[in-house]
Amino acid sequence: MISTYTTLLRTPSAWRFLTPGLVARLPYAMLGLGIVLLVKDTTGSYGIAGAVSAAMAVALSVVGPQTGRLADRYGQAAVLVPGALLHGMSVAALIACAKADTPTWTLFVTAIAAGASVPQIGSMVRARWVAKLEGQPLLPTAFAFESVTDEFTFVVGPVVATFLATGVDPGFGLAVEAVLTVVGSLAFAAQRSTAPAPRRRTAEDAPHSSAIRVAGVKVLVGAFVCIGAVFGSTQVAITAFAEESGRAGLAGALYAVFAGGSLIAGAAYGAMAWRGTAERRLTATFAALAVGTAPLWAVPNIAVMVPVALVCGLALAPTIITGYTLVEGLVPADAKTEAFTWLTGAIGLGLAFGSTFAGIVTDGFGASPAFVLTFGSAAVGLLVVTLGRRALLPAKRTVVDVTPVDAAPLALGR
């Protein structure tokens, strides 16, 4: 497994975009929690804090695909530079409004601006991998590597945001998020030689003027909303479960076990040579996710929750990796960044909905019913990909699904 990723990371110029990309992506998972911590401290209301954070997430999910579309057409740097600067100013304005105790509506306005301007670095990194490895057996491994990176940021980001907000100042976590985002994004944008070339559309491209018009992308967006709901409901339910168990301080550790299972499975999944088709694997991984989340509502204590959470997380990253792999065969080259951004935004949207509804259920009925919502989200995702499986069939098969990854060193000339 290690040799497979070593081969991937020897791809020429890869580190030139991976390093600044990681700096820019790490704060992605700090933004929502940072907003909650700041707004709760300044308003005293979890309700307002959650609503402001949800508004940011919705703005990110709605506007993100449009910035991805612009990046496909005009180039990544043309979108990243103004977007990163706007994001930095929006977060600074949010902090200032919260600290100055301005009217609540100003918090929503600045949070929406901050969410809408989040640089879509993860999608752009995936697009750069496609530009380098399209049609080659290392591409699924690249998607796996990116999913593992995403998991890493979601493990580290909230911890850093909490430490800074509680140990230094409630606004400091958001301030660091803004600085890392701006610096990392500008450094990433400067690596123009590794970016996909802008593609001007012609009349032949009209049916695919937007990636969301592709039926398979619509299916994946619906499925990824369900994945986001699994994330969001699990975060809330695990927090409530730890509190009900009298060990509230273990909530972060329990979620780290959940995310750790996903990280481990993603790393292993990306290093394997799969002979089945990707759309079949997506159905199988969603089925595994539904089975893994089914027993969560019945877990009696912390000791049992640890292994259950680990097993539950094992299906997450493989499901996400397979979805991104399918995109590569569903959309034309001039819509890939947009398509990846639709999936990223769908997860964010599902996370906002999942955490919101899980919070309502938890307030009224406790943690166990909230875990039922987690299972329901996975089950609906399985239904979506099962009913939409034909739409996920790519127009043309490539060797990606059948060629052993160990053959990859022969393909590194590109």
Order of alpha helices (4+ residues) and beta strands (2+ residues): alpha-alpha-alpha-alpha-alpha-alpha-alpha-alpha-alpha-alpha-alpha-alpha-alpha-alpha-alpha-alpha
